[in-house]
Amino acid sequence: MVNQEPQLTRQGWADALIELGSKNPDVLVLDADLSKSTLTCQFKEKHPNQFYNLGIAEQNMVNVAAGLSLTGHIPFATTYGVFLSGRAWEQIRTTICLNNLNVKLGGAHGGLSVGPDGASHQALEELAIMRTLPNMTILAPADYHETYKAVMEAAQINGPVYIRFGREKVPTITEPGSPFQVGKANILREGTDLTIIACGTMVAESLTAAKALAETGVQAEVINLHTIKPIDKKTILESATKTKAIVTAEEHQIHGGMGSAVLEVLAQEAPVPVELVGVIDSFGESGKPAELAEKYGCTSANIIQKAQKVLTRK
Amino acid sequence: MQYPIPFDENDIQSKTAQIREGIVVSTNAAGSGHPGGSLSSAEIFSVLYNAVLRHDTANPTWEGRDRFVLSKAHITPGFYSVLAQVGYFNANELKSFRKFGHFLQGHPKKDIPHGIEVGGGSLGQNLSVAVGIALGLKRKPGQTPRVFDLSSEGELQEGSMWEAIMSAAHYNLNNLCCIIDYNRLQIDGKTEDVMEVAPLDKKFESFNWNVIEIKDGHDIKELYEAFKKFNLLSNGHAVPNNDNLDPTKPTAIIANTIKGKGISFMENQAGWHGKAPNDEQLEQALNEIRNNG
């Protein structure tokens, strides 16, 4: 399936926003002086009257978006995920989620993908800190097409949505017509021996890992859990019941992220052996994203290793 | 109807007394709450809701309404009392303030049918929301509603306030009015001792806001005159004899007030920031309000 040119997920974000903005003048985009990185500069060019730069002031940006939503607009506020989810967390909690406002948050440069900028800029905690918030929907799309669809779907939801995407080009593993329904995980590959549940960039790594495992006679099911919240319990439980072994994979701290969300489901309803792939209680550093992925354990090799381990625990 | 609504001092004064009664009655019934800062804002609430704000209690979702955002959101006793006084709900509801299952939460919960545009409680957040509302309203065709945000000098210690203040001027939000209830006390004592915020006029002016200072924030005539100026500014008009006021800028009304105003034993006492009167204190408070009103 990994057969299309790698593309920028943030381009999917920008293309979808432009499309939404053309269809609906109430769709607004807010940025915090990073529009060239988040690519909302492209939206600004097409829809200058629907774009607001709030400067380097994330807390204010998020609550200005809240205010805009109260006048019937659909604001998408964006900056690097580490600043958006971290600096403005309490605004997101107490204003956006507590009031259940129709604000969309675009967390750019998620995971290790921001590379050379180093640890301060590498967002490895957003899924955890967003996931604790009632009313929040969290999307972590896997490629360009999914990011595009995530934005389009978010606009249909009347409430807060956090969309996580990265900086680097990633393999294109879905097609424009592939299904993408919020809250409905996609089974990308069927298998019987174990299930790999992944989100974001780790979906492509999971497919690579599954292919390699198949060559050793291990049939791995691969689930793309693009919606972290609300989590698709049904698909997870059905697969866990079938394969009886799970590996989760995310470009995020393993504490509190997507893997933890899966564990919450499994521990309560289908306790099977689980191994977690992700960053293990560590900050990143400067380097090429691929170098960092290798050092911090976010590659297909890490998934294969954990798959072999989980099979011994069945 | 003509706005601001023609001014009747006696009428506003008796309504302010009702608001003060609501403040002490609701906090007494709850056994907790924030009377001090509610009492310092009583005249501000009264003038705003009875003579300035374009709103309709019978049609709370009217799109053309002016929006009020409570930024110093702990002063729910004052806020709920004025909402009851103008008729968003019955004043008897005030006795259920902070009670389990009741809509009058300790800090406001968004409830537009009852006149609450947005929730609040965490200081430093809601001026940004007011900026967003003001910006959003300016995008709509027709007469632009105004947004009134009630804040305090203590809240201005939050850095996010200055982000909001900067952005309001940047986007020329002349339909935004931020009222500062400047009572000079916060939980831990005098503002100047805890963390000085003065000079507020110069700070707002340097952030490109209009500043209207009110010497006595309990003088309803002075408050009314200040809001009249904002009314002109928000309609894009200059204010006669006030060349420093620019109708393209947002406006700060800095009202010098007395925390606990109107109840002798609460006045200027930081200890009454977040403490409810007991039954005996309630009786004395009601006597004072009725005798002064």
Contacts between the chains, C-beta under 8 A, distances in Angstrom:
chain1	res1	chain2	res2	distance
A	52	B	135	7.2
A	52	B	171	7.5
A	54	B	163	7.9
A	54	B	167	5.8
A	55	B	163	7.9
A	55	B	166	7.2
A	55	B	167	7.2
A	55	B	170	7.7
A	57	B	160	7.8
A	57	B	163	3.8
A	57	B	166	7.2
A	57	B	167	7.0
A	59	B	124	7.7
A	59	B	125	7.9
A	59	B	128	7.0
A	59	B	160	4.3
A	59	B	163	6.1
A	60	B	128	4.6
A	60	B	131	7.3
A	60	B	160	6.0
A	60	B	163	3.6
A	60	B	164	5.1
A	60	B	166	7.8
A	60	B	167	5.6
A	62	B	128	7.6
A	63	B	125	5.6
A	63	B	126	7.5
A	63	B	128	3.3
A	63	B	129	5.0
A	63	B	131	7.8
A	63	B	132	6.4
A	63	B	160	7.9
A	63	B	164	7.6
A	64	B	128	5.4
A	64	B	129	7.6
A	64	B	131	5.2
A	64	B	132	3.9
A	64	B	135	6.7
A	64	B	164	7.8
A	64	B	167	6.5
A	65	B	132	6.3
A	66	B	118	7.5
A	66	B	128	7.4
A	66	B	129	5.1
A	66	B	132	5.8
A	67	B	118	8.0
A	67	B	128	6.9
A	67	B	129	4.3
A	67	B	130	6.4
A	67	B	131	6.0
A	67	B	132	1.9
A	67	B	133	4.1
A	67	B	134	7.3
A	67	B	135	6.8
A	67	B	136	6.2
A	68	B	132	4.5
A	68	B	133	7.6
A	68	B	135	6.2
A	68	B	136	4.4
A	69	B	132	7.6
A	69	B	136	8.0
A	70	B	67	7.9
A	70	B	117	6.8
A	70	B	118	6.2
A	70	B	129	7.2
A	70	B	132	7.1
A	70	B	133	5.4
A	70	B	136	6.9
A	71	B	132	7.7
A	71	B	133	5.8
A	71	B	136	2.9
A	71	B	137	5.6
A	71	B	139	7.4
A	71	B	140	7.1
A	72	B	136	7.3
A	73	B	136	5.4
A	73	B	139	7.2
A	75	B	132	7.8
A	90	B	122	6.1
A	90	B	125	7.5
A	91	B	125	5.8
A	91	B	128	7.3
A	91	B	160	7.7
A	94	B	119	7.6
A	94	B	121	6.7
A	94	B	122	4.6
A	94	B	125	6.3
A	95	B	118	7.4
A	95	B	119	7.5
A	95	B	122	7.9
A	95	B	125	5.4
A	95	B	126	7.6
A	95	B	128	8.0
A	95	B	129	6.1
A	98	B	109	7.9
A	98	B	119	5.7
A	99	B	110	4.6
A	99	B	118	5.9
A	99	B	119	5.0
A	100	B	110	8.0
